[in-house]
């Protein structure tokens, strides 16, 4: 990577700190909520794109991984609050507890990804999609009947720790890891599996290991997003993580372009904003037309941009040539449009 490349990430992190200190408190709480949900959706869409776009595996159970992370992270912070109040209520120590909860949520989700990945990722195409969809529903039903985390009543009184800084700090971590991963040898193995799994096996790529690794990493970041979500909403219910939630994340990936991190970011922000912009229409008509509009948007997109808004390219690919090296632009494959 060019030497100037890390400077971009450092500058972005400083912007996040500046917004948290000087801007976010002056915004309407409703606007802040939309911004935070957009950040959480960026992590979800980017992590699913790692599985669907870069590794070429069509997963439809991403909400299940989000649920595992949300409940796991919430249980960790609630346990500290109830059993070690001196530690939890100490301002200097609470951030470390929260970071531990977020990573606990990510690790539990990654473990779930490995559990579902090892026996199922030998499958391909529609078969894999159906299995992952079923896995997401299994997670939801287990949570629905698990009284230790509230069961059908849900989990309430979760500490409200999530803020703009936490969400977008982890957004930057997620995007940084994924972009660097794609340019690594491991990332190249993901791309080889996506392009032609049989040819990848022929040249010595362990395709099963590559797919399971992509699945575990995608699940890890989905779990972190779930933990952030839990500590912002403060109430969890299994109904939140239903099939529709998985479809919403898939729509973000397809809309932005499967194989484009920039596309996932833009689509996540766009769909989060349009969902709230259409809420008055729901109040007027008494019917939720958002999924209908999502479907129409996808139909129009498939007709005009079959590979999504960005295809498999990034925003930096559209920069003048003299600027591309400064941003560490990755090479595009011959099949990219």
Buried (B, 14 or more C-beta within 10 A) or exposed (E): EEEEBEEBBEEBBEEBEEBBEEEBEEBEEEEBBBBBBBBBBBBBBBBBBBBBBBBBBBBBBBBBBBBBBBBBBBBBBBEBBEEEEEEBEEEEBBEEBBBBBBBBBBBBBBBBBBEBBBEBBEBBEEEBBBBBBBBBBEBBEBBBEBEEBBBEEBBEEBBEBBBBBBBBBBBBBBBBBBBBBBBEEBBBBBBBBBEEBEEBBEEEBEBBBBBBBBBBBBBBBBBBBBBBBBBBBBEBBBEBBBBEBBBBBBBBBBBBBBBBBBBBBBBBBBBBBBBBEBEEEEEEEEEEEBEEBBEEBBEEBEEEBEBBBBBBBBBBBEBEEEEBEBBBBBEBEEEBE
